[in-house]
Amino acid sequence: MVDKARAAHGDKLPDWIEELARQADAAGLKGAGAPISYSPATVSQVIGGTYRGDLSRVEEMVRGAFMKANVDCPVLGRIGRDDCLKNQKARLSTASPLSNRLYWACRAGCPHARKGGRHAE
């Protein structure tokens, strides 16, 4: 998959796509996609340069899961960026006080939030 990434992106191959391709070479498309919550088809499209979805989210997931990018969560402390994004995507749950706190913290001005925070889209 690294060869496919290099062919698709040439000299401008982003480091995170190269890392995703390495993971796909090592664990297969399914194995590379599972930790970042993306399908094998999406992983292949990202590597091949044909993915039309939100590449910035894929990049953040790859950096968090495989490149150890971290953020300081106001509720949990230091966590991986991929975990941060997964927490932001979670639905409101009253079954767990921690889940409830995360839900509202992600939407109440967290500097790492993609929606409802300072970095809102």
C-alpha positions in Angstrom: 0.0 0.0 0.0 3.0 2.3 0.5 3.8 1.9 -3.2 0.1 2.8 -4.0 0.3 5.9 -1.8 3.6 7.0 -3.4 2.2 6.5 -6.9 -1.0 8.5 -6.0 0.6 11.3 -4.2 4.1 11.5 -5.6 6.6 13.8 -3.8 3.8 15.4 -1.9 2.9 12.2 0.1 1.7 13.4 3.5 3.4 11.7 6.4 0.1 10.5 7.9 -1.0 8.9 4.6 2.4 7.1 4.4 1.8 5.9 8.0 -1.7 4.7 7.2 -0.3 2.8 4.2 2.4 1.2 6.4 -0.3 0.1 8.8 -2.3 -1.4 5.8 0.8 -3.2 4.6 1.3 -4.7 8.1 -2.3 -5.4 9.1 -4.4 -5.3 5.9 -6.9 -2.6 5.0 -9.4 -3.9 7.7 -6.7 -3.9 10.3 -5.6 -0.4 9.5 -9.2 0.9 9.4 -10.4 -0.6 12.7 -8.4 1.6 15.1 -9.5 4.7 13.3 -13.1 3.7 12.8 -13.0 3.6 9.0 -13.8 0.9 6.5 -11.3 -0.9 4.4 -12.7 0.8 1.3 -12.2 4.2 2.9 -8.6 3.4 3.9 -7.9 2.3 0.3 -9.4 5.5 -1.1 -7.4 7.7 1.2 -4.2 5.9 0.4 -5.0 6.0 -3.3 -5.9 9.7 -3.3 -9.6 9.3 -4.3 -11.4 9.8 -1.0 -13.9 12.6 -1.2 -14.8 12.8 2.4 -13.4 14.8 5.3 -9.6 14.1 5.0 -8.8 16.3 8.0 -10.8 14.0 10.3 -9.0 10.9 8.8 -5.7 12.7 9.3 -6.5 13.4 13.0 -7.6 9.8 13.6 -4.4 8.5 12.0 -2.2 10.9 13.9 -3.9 9.9 17.2 -4.1 6.1 16.6 -0.8 5.5 14.9 1.4 8.5 15.4 0.6 9.1 19.1 -0.8 12.7 18.7 -2.4 13.7 22.0 -4.7 16.4 23.3 -5.5 17.6 26.8 -9.1 16.7 27.4 -10.9 18.9 30.1 -12.6 15.7 31.5 -10.1 12.9 30.9 -6.7 14.6 30.9 -4.2 13.6 28.2 -5.8 11.3 25.6 -5.1 10.3 22.0 -6.6 12.6 19.3 -8.4 9.6 17.9 -10.1 9.0 21.3 -11.0 12.7 21.5 -12.7 12.5 18.1 -14.5 9.3 19.1 -15.7 10.9 22.3 -17.0 13.9 20.3 -19.0 11.7 18.0 -20.6 9.8 20.9 -24.3 10.4 21.6 -25.6 11.8 24.9 -25.9 9.0 27.5 -27.4 9.5 30.9 -26.4 6.0 31.9 -22.8 7.1 32.7 -21.9 10.3 34.5 -18.6 10.3 32.7 -20.2 10.0 29.3 -22.5 12.8 30.1 -19.6 15.0 31.2 -17.7 14.2 28.0 -20.7 15.0 25.8 -21.2 18.4 27.3 -17.6 19.3 27.6 -17.1 18.6 23.9 -19.8 21.0 23.1 -19.1 23.7 25.6 -16.0 25.4 24.2 -13.4 22.6 24.3 -10.5 23.9 22.3 -10.2 20.5 20.6 -13.8 20.1 19.5 -14.6 20.0 15.8 -18.2 21.1 16.5 -19.4 23.5 19.2 -15.8 24.3 20.4 -13.3 26.9 19.4 -12.3 24.8 16.4 -15.9 24.3 15.3 -16.6 23.6 11.6 
